Amino acid sequence: MKTSIHKKTLVVLILLGFVCTVASAQETTGNRIWDADANMSLEYTWAAQSYSGFYYDLDSGIGSETLTIKLDSKTDRSIDTRDLVYSTKPINIEFERDEWGSYQVIGFMAERYFAGYTSDSAFADDDASLMEKGQLTKVLIDNSDATSLFSGSSLVLEEGYKLNIVDVDLEGNKVFVSLMKDATQVDSGVITSNDDYVYEKDLGSAENVPIIAVHFDDIFRGMETNAVFVEGIFQISEQYEEIDTGDNFGRLEIKTVSEDEISMENDDAISLSKGRIITIMGKLKLVVADDNTLRFAPLLDLSEPGTYELRGTVAEAETLTWTPLNFEGFYYNIDEGIGTESLGILSLDSRTIEEGNLVYSTVAEEVNFEYNQWGKFHVVGFMAEKYFAGYPNNAFTNGVSMLSEGQLSKVLIDNDKKSTIIPGSSLVLEEGYELRVSEVDLNGDKVLISLMKNGKQVEGGVIPSNSYYVYEKDLGSAEDVPVIVVHFADIFRGTESNAVFVEGMFQISENFVKVDDGDRYGKMEVTSIDSTKIEMENDKSVTLSRDKSIPIMGDISFKVADSSVVRYYPFVTFTTQPSRALSIEMPSVLVQGDTADIKVTFRGASVSEALVEFDGGEVGLTSDEGVVSYKPTKLGTFSVSAEKEGFVSADKEVEVISPDDVTRKILIEVSPGVVYQGDTITISTIKAIGADPVADVQIFFDDVSIGSTSTGGTLSFTVMDSGIHRIKSQPDGFLGAELNLEVLALEPEFEYSNLVIIPSEVNTGENVTIRIDVTNTGDSVGSINVQLTVNNEVVDSKDIILDVGEKRTVEFTRTESGAGEYLVQIGTESDTFTVTRAVPSVGIFVSLIVLVSTVFLIKRHRKKN
C-alpha cells in the first residue's frame, strides 16, 4: 500500500471540495439538492449540466431545459404564483448517419422530443420546425447500422410501418420499394443506389414532414440472389404532443411557444410541505425533506420500465469534486441531509488523471430508524450503493461496528408500517426468514413466536406487548450483530379471535461485502479503512478518451464527450424492470365473424378490469377470470392491446382471416429463434387453426425454391448470408404464407486484458517490453491490428488473426531517449513506465579520471622539457 504525507491530505482536499461545492461555488446553480443550511441563493436554477432528468447533449455541451425557483426566505415553504419557471430551447444534434447533417431536438418535461429539421438536414427540402407549429414528436429510430435485405423481404420500422423490397431492376442499380402501414400500402417508389427513400406526411398543421428516411447504400443483382444494402434509418412518430399558449401541464401553464423556446410558469402557489413528493409536470417531481430545515430537489419518476442514467454535474476541461449534492448516483438521505460519498479529481493533465489523483472517500454517518423510538444506525455509501455500517448505542444494542471489521451489509427492511398477524400465520422477512406467531397467552399480554429460515426453526421465544424481538448472529468477524429487529406494539386476546400488532421492522443481510486495504475495485485501490471511513485512489493513470464510457469502480463510470474539449461526468445506470407486465393470451389467427376469447394475465394469474383494445377501438374490461370476448369483423392484420393502472401494458399482433380460408390458412415457423449465418434452420408449416403440420409444402427462400416440407411438416436449410430474408410457401390447396427472417452476421469481437510493462522503470536507451493479451470473444474468426500508443501517438502495430475463443499475447519492444513518464495505451488498457537519465557507470567514471590524469601528466612533462 502506498503511503505518504501527500496521500494523507487527500481526504482533507476532498472534504474541502465538498464544502466549496456546497458553500460558495454552487450558490445559484450546479447542485441538485437545494438546502437552506448550505448558503444557496433564493433564486436557484437547475440546468441539464447538473440535473440528470433534463436532456443534455454531451458532445456539444448544450442542454435544453432549465427550471428556476424563487423563494422569499430560507424558511419559505410556498412557491408563489409565477415563481417556478420552466424553459426549454431546441438544440441541433447530428444524425447517426453523418452524411444527413443535423436535426433539432428539445427536452420537454424531462423527456426528449423531435423539434424539427434544419437547413443542414440532407433529406428535408426546407427548414421544418414542428415547434413553431406547437407540435413535438418522438424520435423512434436514428441509426447508421448496415443492414442487408433480399428481394421479397421487408425492413420493419416502428408504428406498424414496413418497407418492402419488391424487386431489383435488370441493371442492378435500382430497387422498387413499397411502404406498408398495418398491411396497407401507403407509398411506393424506385430508389437508385446511394440514394435516400423519404416518406413525408402532414403532422397536424405541419405539412410534408419527412417521417421516414432510409439510405440505400448499394444494390446487387446476381444470377440467383438480389440484395440491397441499407446504411442509415431515421423515423419520427406520427403521434405528436400538441402545445399552445395557455395549456396546462401538471402544475405549470405554457406562457410562450415559438420556434426558439417554450416557457412555462406555475399558475397556482405550490406548498413545499415536509415529506411531500410533488408532481410538477410529466415525469418531473419535487421531493421535499421530512425535516424542519427546508431541503428539496427535482426528482425524475423512474417507475416506468427502462434504463435510466443518473449523472453528476458536467466538468469541462477542469477538475471537480462530486458529492451527493451534485451526483444523483451517490447515496443521499434527503430527510436528514446526510450523504457520505465524494469523488474528486485533484489534477488533470490534458486527458490523463495520473496515479493517485482520482480520490474517493466515504464516511459512516448516523441516520434514524424509520421506527424512530429505536434511535439510530450507521450507514455508508460505497461505490454508489447504500450499506449498513453498524449500530451505535441504541434501544436494543450497546453498539456494533461492521465497518471496523471491513464488512458492509445491505439494509433489507427498515419501516414503521403497522401490520396485523393472526396466530398461526407468519411475518414474512427477507433471505428466507419468517417470524411465525404461534399463540397468544391467556392473559393477552405475551406472544409465543418462532423464527424460521427456509422452513426450519432457528430460534423461539416469548415476547411481551410493547417490546421488541431481536435476532443476533455473528457476521464474519463481527460478533452478535442484530440482523432482525421487530417491535410488537400490542397483543389482543378476544373471545373468538386473537391478534398481534407489529409496528417497526428492521433487517440487514447476512451476506456482507468484505473490504480490506489494498483491495482493487475497477481502477481504484483501497488505501485506508477504519471504523469511520473508506478511502480509495486510482493505482494507475486513467485516460479520458474521446467518446468513451470508462468504468471507474463498481457501477460508477465516466462518460466522455466526442469533442476536442475534455467534457465528462460520472454516472450510474438504474434499471426499472417490467415486473408488472401484462400478457395477452389468444390465438395469433382469428376467423372473421367468430367470437374469440382474449385473456389478460400477469405472471400466469388472471387480471380483471384490464382495458382491452382491438385495432385502437375499445373491446371492454376483462372479467374476474381475466377474459373479454370479441368478434372481429374486418380482414387483415391488427394490434390487440391491454392496459391497467399499476401494470405495464401488453400488445399482440393478430391476423383475421375469412371463414372460407379457415382450413386453407397455414403459418410458417422457424427454429431456432435466433439465427446466425451458417446455421441450419428448421422451417415448419402448420395449420393456422389447430397447428397441425402440413406436408408437401414448397418453400421459397428469397424467391428460390429450396424444397418441400416432410410428412412432419418440416424442412431443414442452411443459411449462409446475413441480413433480412423472405421465406414463403406455395402449398397446393392452401393459402400461401410469408415470414421475414433476420440472419445475424458472425463477427469477431476482440477483448484486451493483462497489460504488462517490464520493467516499469528504465534508463534512457534501455528496452521496455510491453505485452498485452488479446482474445477473440466473438463468434467468427477475424483479424485485428493491435496498435501500441505511447503518449497519445501510435508508435507500433501488429496484425494478428484469432479463431473464436483464441487468446494470444502480443509483445512490443520500446526504447525511449528522453527522461520522463510515458503513457502506454493498447485498446482499452493503459499503464505507464518511467524513463530516467542514464548515469555513467563507476568503471567509465574511473576511466575518465585516468584519461584526464594521463593527459595532465603528459602536458606537465612537455612543459618541463
Order of alpha helices (4+ residues) and beta strands (2+ residues): alpha-alpha-beta-beta-beta-beta-beta-beta-beta-beta-beta-beta-beta-beta-beta-beta-beta-beta-beta-beta-beta-beta-beta-beta-beta-beta-beta-beta-beta-beta-beta-beta-beta-beta-beta-beta-beta-beta-beta-beta-beta-beta-beta-beta-beta-beta-beta-beta-beta-beta-beta-beta-beta-beta-beta-beta-beta-beta-beta-beta-beta-beta-beta-beta-beta-beta-beta-beta-beta-beta-beta-beta-beta-beta-beta-beta-beta-beta-beta-beta-beta-beta-alpha
